[in-house]
């Protein structure tokens, strides 16, 4: 937002975790995918985690967008709490040595 450009600092061990949280309708899901695509083009392996279980079709939207940019999406269904989805998705990302995980989460965690 200022005149300086800051580079993303990656975690030394395990995946770098980016949590996108904000008010409804601020394009978190779309930004998640665009960010993953950008990082993928930078040579990073990425995974998206669908944690917004309270907005109808949010998980489906993330899955469709993830397929379009060839970035895997972890989704656990709408009956699982967002915090548990994040935990499960991070465990899977660690097993697969993913560099960057982007979590698209609900209003509350």
C-alpha positions, 0 to 999 in steps of 0.5 A, a space after each residue: 500500500 506504500 511506495 516500498 515493495 516487500 518480498 515474501 519471506 518463506 518458512 525455513 522448515 515446512 510450508 509457508 502459510 498464508 491465511 486470507 481472512 476478511 469480511 464477506 465479499 472482499 474476494 478472498 477466494 479469488 485472491 487465494 487462487 491468484 496468489 497460488 498461481 503467481 507463486 507457482 509461476 515463481 517455482 513454488 509448489 502450492 496448495 489451497 485449503 478450502 476453509 470457508 464452510 459457511 458460504 454456500 459454494 465457496 468450497 466448490 468455487 475454490 476447487 474449480 479455480 484450483 483445477 483451472 490453474 492446476 493447484 491442488 485444493 484440500 477440502 474436507 466438507 461443510 460438516 468439518 470445523 474450519 480449524 480442523 480443515 486447516 490442520 488436516 490440510 497442513 498435515 497433508 501439505 507437509 507430507 507432500 513437501 508443499 512450499 506454500 499453503 494458502 488458506 481461504 477461511 471463513 469469517 470465524 475460525 
